[in-house]
Amino acid sequence: MNNKPNLDVARAAYGNPDYKSGTQYLSWPGHPLDYSHAYVVSNENLRHTTGLTRDMGRRVLTVAGSGEQPLFYTINGAIQIDTFDISYCARAIMDIKTQAIRSGMPYEQYKKLLKDLHFAPSASKVSGVSEILPKIPAHSAQFVRGMDGYRIFGNGLNPEYYASEMISETEYKTLQKALRGAFKFIWSDVATLHTQLNGEYDVINLSNIFEWSPDLIQPTLTNLRNYVRPGGYILVQTGCGMAIGKNMDKFIDVQDALKDWAKIGINKQERDTQVIILERTR
Ligand SMILES: C[S@@+](CC[C@H](N)C(=O)[O-])C[C@H]1O[C@@H](n2cnc3c(N)ncnc32)[C@H](O)[C@@H]1O
């Protein structure tokens, strides 16, 4: 994947700019693609998931998603946080949220920003965004402006629905002190992510990706072995109980194939949500 988004390709993928009529990106479930519309908040209990490795190292690689994953890892003390996602829209929402928080935006205004971004057909026209865009990475800002007319942050439900999963006011204040700048972003399918990595992380979080591609579980975990330190962790989770639950057997199956270097465990959360935790043993 080239590092710079291609606006013609992205607009063509969305098709009809009248988002109310639907596009290939506004149907669910669908396999995420290069410009899939992003979520503005997460439906997962990331407070719990990112807390699982709080004392286990500070170098984290995580899916960008709605930006909530790197933000919660920041709250939990990680210092070097790199992100990846198949969708460039995930990068854009992550950059906008990170800059909004760093800029000193009041918490209530931040919540309104997320709701407006979710519903707006043109993100750059949302109140507050014109001050944010000049301060985020240039390609990301150009992409947001260039996609006006397309609802690039329209995935999922009204963010107000996820009030308890959202960053709280206290966590928001922690972030305002801790955030240093934009997170590094690797635009990549998880299947080829290893080809773009250097060095070792303490924790790699693959979020809830494998519900779309369970056959990628074994090759992906194998490919990422050398990018997590011995004693480090690879996490996979789901937000609503149906996804990994459905593919749980796949993780059990790969346990045996990976047993020379990995131990796989399951952390159960409320609402049937589960986190698979792979530890690199050697
Ligand atoms: C279902 S979302 C939710 C993430 C999380 N709940 C959040 O909002 O922070 C998972 C993310 O994984 C990305 N994704 C899905 N399949 C992927 C793949 N094969 N490679 C890389 N990223 C992928 C999607 O684009 C999306 O941003």
The ligand as an ORCA input file, in Angstrom:
! r2SCAN-3c Opt
* xyz 0 1
  C     -13.905     -3.348     14.231
  S     -12.725     -2.022     14.359
  C     -12.883     -1.601     15.963
  C     -11.679     -1.180     16.709
  C     -11.992     -0.667     18.072
  N     -13.268     -1.144     18.555
  C     -11.931      0.796     18.062
  O     -12.871      1.439     17.580
  O     -10.930      1.355     18.497
  C     -11.277     -2.746     14.054
  C     -10.333     -1.911     13.207
  O      -9.552     -2.869     12.547
  C      -9.336     -2.469     11.222
  N      -9.130     -3.692     10.449
  C     -10.029     -4.646     10.151
  N      -9.473     -5.609      9.396
  C      -8.173     -5.274      9.243
  C      -7.069     -5.885      8.588
  N      -7.206     -7.027      7.914
  N      -5.877     -5.288      8.666
  C      -5.718     -4.116      9.335
  N      -6.724     -3.467      9.963
  C      -7.945     -4.041      9.917
  C     -10.590     -1.727     10.822
  O     -10.322     -0.846      9.745
  C     -10.952     -1.030     12.116
  O     -10.410      0.257     12.191
*
